[in-house]
Amino acid sequence: MTVHFIGAGPGAADLLTVRAVNLLRDSPVCLYAGTYLDPEVLAHCAPGTELIDTQRLDLDQITAHLVQAHEANKDVARLCSGDPSIYSALTEQTRRLDAHGVPWDITPGVPAYAAAAAILGTELTVPEVVQSVVLTRTQARSTKMPEGEALANFAATGATLVLHLAITRITTLADELAEEYGSTCPVAVVYRASQPEQLVLRGTLADIAAQVESAGLRQAAVILVGRAMNIPATCAQSHLYDPARQRGE
């Protein structure tokens, strides 16, 4: 028996990997976060699969379900929104499973920021404009940020900034980021990327908060900040593909 941590992607049922679909089909138990998941994802599960929505469960309660499945010799599909490598509580869950002697593995998924960039039609790294992407969050009613990871420190680099779990603080964040990026810096907000309720807002650090407030967004949104959000028609050529670069035979 194995607990399979599976990246469910941004929510769309057709943005899962083939491996993820196979694991969902073959696992008699599936734990999922109903807050962020399009219900159509669960259609990949076989008829009769035990479905457990974790949105109102704490980690100890979730672990109890996983251990119970282990004792019954049943594989578990543990769906994580986006990709398990970020903001999935993977470390906390796997440590608990290790303590109980429950085996586990990980199947990656499409991260929310990648889905958002695809919807925007935007490359987050553009030659001679920006070559780094920072994935981060902010602290509100959540665990504190590590020392040194202040938002201003990341903003000072000029990198494309991707903010998760931060939509409720958009007014404060926009003012703070404007000090480094400037108030005219382009911003995009993508709500429920790839799902039927998807909403895209574009603006600047000066006006994006008002748009978010008007739309009533409170969760499931990714904020992307930086010059890559609005690249002019002409830009520098990537060295790898530049026609002027000499290529070997």
C-alpha positions as CSV (number, residue, x, y, z in Angstrom):
1,M,0.0,0.0,0.0
2,T,1.2,3.5,-0.8
3,V,0.0,7.0,-0.2
4,H,0.4,8.8,-3.6
5,F,0.8,12.6,-3.2
6,I,-0.5,13.8,-6.5
7,G,-0.3,17.3,-8.0
8,A,-3.8,18.0,-9.1
9,G,-2.7,21.0,-11.1
10,P,-4.6,24.3,-11.1
11,G,-8.0,22.5,-11.0
12,A,-8.9,21.6,-14.6
13,A,-9.6,17.9,-15.0
14,D,-7.5,17.7,-18.2
15,L,-4.4,19.3,-16.8
16,L,-3.3,16.3,-14.8
17,T,-0.4,14.1,-15.9
18,V,-1.0,10.6,-17.3
19,R,0.6,9.1,-14.2
20,A,-1.8,11.1,-12.0
21,V,-4.8,9.9,-13.9
22,N,-3.7,6.3,-13.7
23,L,-3.1,6.6,-9.9
24,L,-6.5,8.1,-9.4
25,R,-8.1,5.3,-11.3
26,D,-6.3,2.6,-9.4
27,S,-6.5,4.0,-5.8
28,P,-9.6,2.9,-3.8
29,V,-9.3,5.9,-1.5
30,C,-8.9,9.6,-2.6
31,L,-8.3,12.6,-0.3
32,Y,-8.8,15.9,-1.9
33,A,-9.0,19.6,-1.1
34,G,-12.5,20.6,-2.2
35,T,-11.8,24.3,-1.8
36,Y,-9.5,24.5,-4.8
37,L,-10.5,21.5,-7.0
38,D,-12.8,21.4,-9.9
39,P,-15.1,18.4,-9.1
40,E,-14.5,17.1,-12.6
41,V,-11.0,16.0,-11.5
42,L,-12.7,13.3,-9.3
43,A,-14.2,11.8,-12.4
44,H,-10.9,10.2,-13.0
45,C,-11.5,8.0,-9.9
46,A,-13.0,4.6,-10.4
47,P,-16.6,4.0,-9.4
48,G,-16.9,3.1,-5.7
49,T,-13.7,5.1,-4.7
50,E,-13.9,6.4,-1.1
51,L,-13.8,10.2,-1.5
52,I,-12.7,12.3,1.5
53,D,-12.8,16.1,1.3
54,T,-10.0,17.5,3.5
55,Q,-11.0,21.2,3.5
56,R,-12.3,21.0,7.1
57,L,-9.8,18.5,8.4
58,D,-6.6,19.2,10.3
59,L,-3.4,17.3,9.5
60,D,-3.9,14.8,12.3
61,Q,-7.3,14.0,11.1
62,I,-6.0,13.6,7.5
63,T,-3.2,11.4,8.8
64,A,-5.8,9.2,10.6
65,H,-7.5,8.5,7.3
66,L,-4.2,7.7,5.6
67,V,-3.2,5.3,8.3
68,Q,-6.6,3.7,8.3
69,A,-6.3,3.0,4.6
70,H,-2.8,1.6,5.1
71,E,-4.1,-0.8,7.8
72,A,-6.8,-1.9,5.3
73,N,-4.1,-2.3,2.6
74,K,-5.6,0.3,0.3
75,D,-3.6,2.7,-1.9
76,V,-4.5,6.3,-1.4
77,A,-4.5,9.2,-3.9
78,R,-3.8,12.3,-1.9
79,L,-4.5,15.2,-4.2
80,C,-2.7,18.4,-3.7
81,S,-3.7,21.6,-5.5
82,G,-1.1,22.7,-8.1
83,D,2.2,21.0,-7.5
84,P,3.2,19.3,-4.2
85,S,6.5,21.0,-4.1
86,I,5.1,24.3,-2.9
87,Y,2.5,25.2,-0.2
88,S,1.1,21.7,0.1
89,A,2.1,20.8,3.7
90,L,3.9,17.9,2.1
91,T,6.7,17.9,4.7
92,E,4.3,17.8,7.6
93,Q,2.2,15.0,6.2
94,T,5.1,12.8,5.1
95,R,6.8,13.1,8.5
96,R,3.6,11.9,10.1
97,L,3.4,9.0,7.7
98,D,7.0,8.1,8.3
99,A,6.3,8.0,12.1
100,H,3.5,5.5,11.3
101,G,5.5,3.4,8.9
102,V,3.3,4.3,5.9
103,P,5.0,4.4,2.5
104,W,4.5,7.3,0.2
105,D,5.6,8.8,-3.2
106,I,5.1,12.0,-5.1
107,T,3.7,12.7,-8.6
108,P,4.3,16.3,-9.7
109,G,1.5,18.5,-11.2
110,V,1.1,21.7,-13.1
111,P,1.8,24.6,-10.7
112,A,-0.8,27.4,-10.5
113,Y,1.6,30.0,-11.5
114,A,2.4,28.1,-14.7
115,A,-1.3,27.8,-15.5
116,A,-1.7,31.5,-14.8
117,A,1.2,32.5,-17.1
118,A,-0.3,30.3,-19.9
119,I,-3.7,31.9,-19.6
120,L,-2.0,35.3,-19.7
121,G,0.1,34.3,-22.8
122,T,3.1,35.5,-20.9
123,E,6.7,34.2,-20.6
124,L,7.9,35.1,-17.1
125,T,11.6,35.3,-18.1
126,V,12.3,37.7,-21.0
127,P,15.9,38.3,-22.3
128,E,17.4,41.5,-20.9
129,V,14.2,42.3,-19.1
130,V,13.9,39.7,-16.3
131,Q,15.6,36.3,-15.9
132,S,14.4,35.3,-12.5
133,V,11.0,34.3,-11.0
134,V,10.3,34.5,-7.2
135,L,7.5,32.3,-5.8
136,T,6.5,33.5,-2.4
137,R,3.6,34.4,-0.1
138,T,2.9,36.8,2.6
139,Q,2.0,36.5,6.3
140,A,-1.5,37.3,7.5
141,R,-3.4,34.6,9.4
142,S,-0.7,32.0,8.6
143,T,2.7,30.8,9.7
144,K,5.3,33.6,9.9
145,M,7.8,34.1,7.1
146,P,11.4,33.2,7.8
147,E,13.8,36.0,8.7
148,G,15.3,37.6,5.6
149,E,12.3,36.7,3.3
150,A,10.7,40.1,3.5
151,L,8.8,41.0,0.4
152,A,10.9,44.1,-0.1
153,N,14.0,42.0,-0.4
154,F,12.6,40.0,-3.3
155,A,11.1,43.1,-4.9
156,A,14.5,44.8,-4.9
157,T,15.8,42.2,-7.4
158,G,13.4,43.3,-10.0
159,A,12.4,39.6,-10.6
160,T,9.0,38.5,-11.8
161,L,7.2,38.1,-8.5
162,V,4.5,35.4,-8.1
163,L,2.4,35.7,-4.9
164,H,0.4,32.9,-3.6
165,L,-2.1,33.0,-0.7
166,A,-1.9,36.8,-0.7
167,I,-5.1,38.1,-2.4
168,T,-6.7,39.4,0.8
169,R,-3.7,41.7,1.4
170,I,-3.5,43.1,-2.1
171,T,-3.9,46.7,-1.1
172,T,-1.0,46.6,1.4
173,L,1.1,44.6,-0.9
174,A,0.6,46.8,-3.9
175,D,1.7,49.9,-1.9
176,E,4.7,48.1,-0.6
177,L,5.8,46.7,-4.0
178,A,5.3,50.1,-5.7
179,E,8.3,51.4,-3.7
180,E,10.6,49.1,-5.6
181,Y,8.7,48.4,-8.9
182,G,7.0,51.8,-9.3
183,S,3.3,52.4,-9.3
184,T,3.0,51.8,-13.1
185,C,4.5,48.3,-12.9
186,P,2.1,45.9,-14.6
187,V,0.3,43.3,-12.5
188,A,-2.0,40.4,-13.4
189,V,-4.3,38.5,-11.1
190,V,-5.6,35.1,-12.1
191,Y,-8.5,33.6,-10.1
192,R,-9.1,29.9,-10.3
193,A,-6.8,29.4,-13.3
194,S,-8.2,26.8,-15.8
195,Q,-11.5,26.3,-14.0
196,P,-15.0,27.4,-15.1
197,E,-15.0,30.3,-12.7
198,Q,-11.6,31.6,-14.1
199,L,-11.2,35.4,-13.9
200,V,-8.2,37.5,-15.2
201,L,-7.5,41.0,-14.0
202,R,-4.8,43.2,-15.5
203,G,-3.6,46.5,-14.3
204,T,-0.8,48.2,-12.4
205,L,0.3,48.4,-8.8
206,A,-1.7,51.7,-8.7
207,D,-5.1,50.2,-9.6
208,I,-5.0,46.4,-9.2
209,A,-6.2,46.5,-5.6
210,A,-9.4,48.3,-6.6
211,Q,-10.1,45.8,-9.3
212,V,-9.6,42.9,-6.9
213,E,-11.9,44.5,-4.4
214,S,-14.6,45.2,-7.0
215,A,-14.4,41.5,-8.1
216,G,-14.7,40.3,-4.5
217,L,-11.8,37.9,-4.7
218,R,-10.8,36.3,-1.4
219,Q,-9.0,33.1,-2.3
220,A,-7.6,30.8,-5.1
221,A,-5.9,33.7,-6.9
222,V,-2.3,34.1,-8.0
223,I,-0.8,37.6,-8.3
224,L,2.0,38.1,-10.9
225,V,4.0,41.3,-10.7
226,G,6.8,42.6,-13.0
227,R,7.7,43.9,-16.4
228,A,7.2,40.5,-18.0
229,M,3.5,41.2,-17.7
230,N,3.6,43.8,-20.4
231,I,6.5,43.3,-22.9
232,P,6.6,45.5,-26.0
233,A,6.3,44.1,-29.4
234,T,10.1,44.2,-29.9
235,C,12.5,42.8,-27.3
236,A,16.0,41.4,-27.1
237,Q,16.8,38.1,-28.8
238,S,17.5,35.0,-26.7
239,H,21.2,34.1,-27.3
240,L,20.2,30.4,-27.8
241,Y,17.9,31.2,-30.7
242,D,19.4,34.4,-32.0
243,P,19.9,34.2,-35.8
244,A,23.2,36.0,-35.4
245,R,24.7,33.3,-33.2
246,Q,27.2,31.0,-34.9
247,R,26.2,27.4,-34.8
248,G,28.4,24.3,-35.1
249,E,27.8,21.8,-37.8
